[in-house]
Protein backbone atom coordinates (compact mmCIF):
# COMPACT_ATOMS: atom_id res chain seq x y z
CA UNK A 1 0.00 0.00 0.00
CA UNK A 2 1.27 3.44 -0.84
CA UNK A 3 -1.06 5.38 1.48
CA UNK A 4 -2.77 4.87 4.80
CA UNK A 5 -6.24 3.34 4.93
CA UNK A 6 -7.65 6.77 5.77
CA UNK A 7 -5.88 8.37 2.81
CA UNK A 8 -7.19 5.72 0.42
CA UNK A 9 -10.73 6.11 1.71
CA UNK A 10 -10.82 9.91 1.66
CA UNK A 11 -8.74 10.44 -1.48
CA UNK A 12 -5.98 12.31 0.33
CA UNK A 13 -2.29 12.59 -0.52
CA UNK A 14 -2.80 12.40 -4.27
CA UNK A 15 0.86 13.20 -4.87
CA UNK A 16 1.46 9.48 -4.30
CA UNK A 17 -1.57 8.02 -6.06
CA UNK A 18 -5.02 9.20 -7.13
CA UNK A 19 -7.43 7.03 -5.18
CA UNK A 20 -10.53 7.80 -3.17
CA UNK A 21 -12.61 4.78 -2.23
CA UNK A 22 -15.49 6.89 -0.94
CA UNK A 23 -15.80 8.51 -4.39
CA UNK A 24 -15.73 5.11 -6.07
CA UNK A 25 -18.50 3.73 -3.87
CA UNK A 26 -20.65 6.83 -4.32
CA UNK A 27 -20.25 6.59 -8.10
CA UNK A 28 -21.05 2.86 -8.05
CA UNK A 29 -24.20 3.48 -5.99
CA UNK A 30 -25.41 6.16 -8.41
CA UNK A 31 -24.57 4.05 -11.47
CA UNK A 32 -26.39 0.98 -10.15
CA UNK A 33 -29.43 3.05 -9.28
CA UNK A 34 -29.46 4.65 -12.74
CA UNK A 35 -29.18 1.38 -14.68
CA UNK A 36 -30.76 -1.81 -13.36
CA UNK A 37 -28.73 -3.87 -15.86
CA UNK A 38 -25.46 -2.96 -14.17
CA UNK A 39 -23.89 -5.11 -11.49
CA UNK A 40 -20.95 -4.66 -9.15
CA UNK A 41 -19.04 -7.06 -6.93
CA UNK A 42 -17.22 -5.66 -3.91
CA UNK A 43 -14.78 -7.24 -1.45
CA UNK A 44 -13.38 -4.59 0.89
CA UNK A 45 -15.89 -4.58 3.76
CA UNK A 46 -13.83 -2.20 5.89
CA UNK A 47 -14.11 0.52 3.25
CA UNK A 48 -17.76 -0.25 2.57
CA UNK A 49 -18.60 -0.01 6.29
CA UNK A 50 -16.99 3.41 6.53
CA UNK A 51 -18.83 4.59 3.44
CA UNK A 52 -22.14 3.11 4.72
CA UNK A 53 -21.81 4.88 8.07
CA UNK A 54 -21.57 8.24 6.28
CA UNK A 55 -24.73 7.72 4.19
CA UNK A 56 -28.20 8.99 4.98
CA UNK A 57 -31.25 6.77 5.27
CA UNK A 58 -32.35 7.47 1.69
CA UNK A 59 -29.08 6.16 0.22
CA UNK A 60 -29.09 3.18 2.59
CA UNK A 61 -32.63 2.25 1.53
CA UNK A 62 -31.65 2.45 -2.15
CA UNK A 63 -28.57 0.32 -1.53
CA UNK A 64 -30.59 -2.31 0.34
CA UNK A 65 -32.86 -2.57 -2.70
CA UNK A 66 -29.87 -2.77 -5.05
CA UNK A 67 -28.52 -5.68 -2.99
CA UNK A 68 -31.94 -7.37 -2.97
CA UNK A 69 -32.14 -6.97 -6.73
CA UNK A 70 -28.78 -8.69 -7.15
CA UNK A 71 -26.99 -5.68 -8.61
CA UNK A 72 -24.49 -5.43 -5.74
CA UNK A 73 -22.77 -8.53 -4.46
CA UNK A 74 -20.34 -8.76 -1.57
CA UNK A 75 -17.49 -11.12 -2.27
CA UNK A 76 -15.08 -12.96 0.01
CA UNK A 77 -16.80 -11.98 3.27
CA UNK A 78 -13.65 -10.45 4.72
CA UNK A 79 -12.90 -7.13 6.31
CA UNK A 80 -10.23 -6.64 3.64
CA UNK A 81 -9.08 -8.48 0.52
CA UNK A 82 -6.76 -11.37 1.28
CA UNK A 83 -3.41 -11.42 -0.46
CA UNK A 84 -4.08 -13.94 -3.19
CA UNK A 85 -1.07 -12.80 -5.21
CA UNK A 86 1.40 -14.54 -2.86
CA UNK A 87 -0.02 -17.96 -1.98
CA UNK A 88 3.26 -19.86 -2.29
CA UNK A 89 6.03 -17.50 -1.18
C-alpha positions as CSV (number, residue, x, y, z in Angstrom):
1,X,0.0,0.0,0.0
2,X,1.3,3.4,-0.8
3,X,-1.1,5.4,1.5
4,X,-2.8,4.9,4.8
5,X,-6.2,3.3,4.9
6,X,-7.7,6.8,5.8
7,X,-5.9,8.4,2.8
8,X,-7.2,5.7,0.4
9,X,-10.7,6.1,1.7
10,X,-10.8,9.9,1.7
11,X,-8.7,10.4,-1.5
12,X,-6.0,12.3,0.3
13,X,-2.3,12.6,-0.5
14,X,-2.8,12.4,-4.3
15,X,0.9,13.2,-4.9
16,X,1.5,9.5,-4.3
17,X,-1.6,8.0,-6.1
18,X,-5.0,9.2,-7.1
19,X,-7.4,7.0,-5.2
20,X,-10.5,7.8,-3.2
21,X,-12.6,4.8,-2.2
22,X,-15.5,6.9,-0.9
23,X,-15.8,8.5,-4.4
24,X,-15.7,5.1,-6.1
25,X,-18.5,3.7,-3.9
26,X,-20.7,6.8,-4.3
27,X,-20.2,6.6,-8.1
28,X,-21.1,2.9,-8.1
29,X,-24.2,3.5,-6.0
30,X,-25.4,6.2,-8.4
31,X,-24.6,4.1,-11.5
32,X,-26.4,1.0,-10.2
33,X,-29.4,3.1,-9.3
34,X,-29.5,4.7,-12.7
35,X,-29.2,1.4,-14.7
36,X,-30.8,-1.8,-13.4
37,X,-28.7,-3.9,-15.9
38,X,-25.5,-3.0,-14.2
39,X,-23.9,-5.1,-11.5
40,X,-21.0,-4.7,-9.2
41,X,-19.0,-7.1,-6.9
42,X,-17.2,-5.7,-3.9
43,X,-14.8,-7.2,-1.5
44,X,-13.4,-4.6,0.9
45,X,-15.9,-4.6,3.8
46,X,-13.8,-2.2,5.9
47,X,-14.1,0.5,3.3
48,X,-17.8,-0.2,2.6
49,X,-18.6,0.0,6.3
50,X,-17.0,3.4,6.5
51,X,-18.8,4.6,3.4
52,X,-22.1,3.1,4.7
53,X,-21.8,4.9,8.1
54,X,-21.6,8.2,6.3
55,X,-24.7,7.7,4.2
56,X,-28.2,9.0,5.0
57,X,-31.3,6.8,5.3
58,X,-32.3,7.5,1.7
59,X,-29.1,6.2,0.2
60,X,-29.1,3.2,2.6
61,X,-32.6,2.2,1.5
62,X,-31.6,2.4,-2.1
63,X,-28.6,0.3,-1.5
64,X,-30.6,-2.3,0.3
65,X,-32.9,-2.6,-2.7
66,X,-29.9,-2.8,-5.0
67,X,-28.5,-5.7,-3.0
68,X,-31.9,-7.4,-3.0
69,X,-32.1,-7.0,-6.7
70,X,-28.8,-8.7,-7.1
71,X,-27.0,-5.7,-8.6
72,X,-24.5,-5.4,-5.7
73,X,-22.8,-8.5,-4.5
74,X,-20.3,-8.8,-1.6
75,X,-17.5,-11.1,-2.3
76,X,-15.1,-13.0,0.0
77,X,-16.8,-12.0,3.3
78,X,-13.7,-10.5,4.7
79,X,-12.9,-7.1,6.3
80,X,-10.2,-6.6,3.6
81,X,-9.1,-8.5,0.5
82,X,-6.8,-11.4,1.3
83,X,-3.4,-11.4,-0.5
84,X,-4.1,-13.9,-3.2
85,X,-1.1,-12.8,-5.2
86,X,1.4,-14.5,-2.9
87,X,0.0,-18.0,-2.0
88,X,3.3,-19.9,-2.3
89,X,6.0,-17.5,-1.2
